[in-house]
Amino acid sequence: LGFDSIEDGQEFVSEFGVSYAIGPDGDGSILKDYNVSNFPTTFFLDSEHKQVRKWAGPLNEAKLEELIQELLQ
């Protein structure tokens, strides 16, 4: 499917200063389990780690704030 290599991923992490946990999905099981069809895809989880929202596509600060406020209501 044309996925990035682990090296590409590490370059991205380094370039953008990603500070949260991240790792490869070598066998594609995460893509399948979470039904990911767009990149990037962001999942919002509750305190029990259950998915409460999914956003497919890029996020800017304003959209992220909007989505979080919706979830807090």
Beta strands, then each sheet from edge to edge (+ up, - down):
strand 1: 41-45
strand 2: 51-56
sheet 1: 1+ 2-
end
